[in-house]
Amino acid sequence: MGSVARERRKNLSLALVLSAGLHLILVLTLDVSPGSWHYGFQPALRVVLKEAEAANSKDQPSSVPAAPKAVATPLGERYFRRSEVDVAAVPLHRAPLIYPEDAYMSRLAGKVTARVYISATGSVDKVEIVKVQPRGGVFEQAALQALRQVRYQPARIGGRAVSSQKPIEVTFNPYEEPDPSAD
């Protein structure tokens, strides 16, 4: 009986070591770099909801005016999406995009996708990084600095300025000459 118990303990120890090793490999291969998701974890499945096109737009006669967009909350209490406003926010003044020196010297290209929250006065209230390629903090700070300085003509609903949000993509290409008209 003693040899059977020893064999079971040996098998259990081997199973625990194997399990711990596999868990260690799993933890080391997880992508936990900071991003738009809390604590850096990104879900395996990302669901994107898009607003459906007006299905009955063909059915309505052209003489019938389209119904105005319904606004559930009072204007100014939230940031409206492009699909919810009559006129989208338009940049009036763009800030210079400063290419990070190390990335430029290494000829490293990148792309930062951010969501910009614009006040009803046209200033940027907040910028959230949504996606970065490559990861590692090379381009995020430069994109944030440039996006925070942009001034907008605010979005409008019913002729009234409202706070809005919009996705912006910033591309870093070391092989592209700077646009002199962007100043």
N, C-alpha and C positions, 0 to 999 in steps of 0.2 A: 504494500500500500504506500510506503514511503516513496518509492520510485515513481509511482503514478502521480502523486501530489507534486513531486519535484518537476516532473515533466509538464504538468499543468501550469505551475508557476513560471517555468521557463517559456512556455508558449504565450502566457499572458504578458510577461515582460517583453518578449519579442513583438507582440502585437502593439503594446503601448509605445515602444520605441519607434516602430514603423508608423503608427498614427501620428506621433509627435513630429516625426520627420516630414510626413506629408503635409501636416498643418503648417510647419515652418516654411516649406516650399510655397504653399498657397499664399501665406501672408507676405512673403518676399516678392511675389509676382503681382500682388494687387497694386493697382494704380491709385495711390492716395495723394496725388499732387493736388494743390489747391485749385479750385475752379469755381464754377457757379453753383455747385452743389455743396450743401452743408458738410463741413469736415472733409471735403475732398472726395467723398464717395459718389460715384456716378452709377445710376441704375443700369442694369443690363438692357432694359427696354425703355426707350424714350418715346413717349406719345406726344404728338403735336396736334393740337386741335386747330383746324382752320375754319373760318367762317364760310358757310355754304353760300353759293351764288343764289340770287333770287330766282327761284324755280319758275315763278309765274310771271316773269318779266315779259315773256313772249305773249302770254295770254291777255295782258292788260292792253287796252287800246291806248294809242299814243296820246290821245286827248286828255286822258286821266293823269293828273300829276302824281308823282310818286309821293308816298306818305313820308312825312318827316321822320327822322330817326328818333326813337323814343329814348329818353334819358331817365334811368331809374333813380339816380341819386342827383342831388343838386349839383350844379356845375361848380368846379373848383375843389371838390372834396376828394378827388382821386385823379390819377393819371390816365387819360383816355388813350386807347390804341388807335392806329391809323383807320381801322374799319369803323370806328365810332365817331369820328370827327368829320365835319363838312370840308374843312381845309386843313391839310397837314402842316406841321411846323416846318419852316424852311430856314436853312442856315443863312444868316446875314453876314457873319464874319467868321472865317476859319482861322484857327490858331496854327502856328507852324508845328509840323510833326518832326521831332528831333530823333533821328535814327541813333540807337544806342551804338557807341563807338566800337565796343568789342564785337558786336554782331556785324557791323559794317566792315570792319577789318577782316573778319572771318568770312565775309560774303554770305552771311546767313540770312535767308528770307523767312518771313513769317506772316501770320495773319491773326488779328485779334478781333473777335466779334463781341460787341458790348451792347447793352441796353441803356439808352440815355433817357433820363427823366427830366423833362423841360417844364419850367414853371409857366404860369400864365403871363409873366412879364418877358419871357424869352430867354431867361438865364437857365443854366444847367443846375438842377438841384442835386442830382446824384447820377453816378455812372456805375453800372454793374458789369463785370466781365462775365461773358457767357461761355466763350470758347477761345482757346489759345492754341496756336500751332507755330512752332514747337513749344512744348511746355517747359517750364523751368525759370520763369520770371525774367526772361530777356526783354520781351517787348511790352509786357503789361503796363509798366510804369510810364513809358513813353506815350502809349496810347491813352492812358488815363489823363496825363497832363494835357495832351492836345484836346481831348474831347471835353474836358471840364472848362476850357477857355472859349469854346464856340458859343456864339450868340445867335439866337433864332428869332424869327418872326413867329409868334406863338400860333398854335393850332386854334381853330375856331369852330364853334358849334352855334348855329343860329346867329352868326355875326359877333358873338362874344368870345373873347380870348379865354382859353382853358388850358389847364396843365395837360401834358401829353407825354407819351413815351414812344421811342422808336428804336429799332435795332440799327446799329451802325457797324460796318465792317472796315477795319483799318488794315491796309496791306503794306508790308515792309518788303521792298524789293531792292536789293543793293545794286542791281544792274540797270535800274530805271533812272533816267535823269530827272532831277526835280523839276516840277512844273512851275515856270516863272509867273504864271497867271494866278497861282494859288496864294500869293502874298497879299 
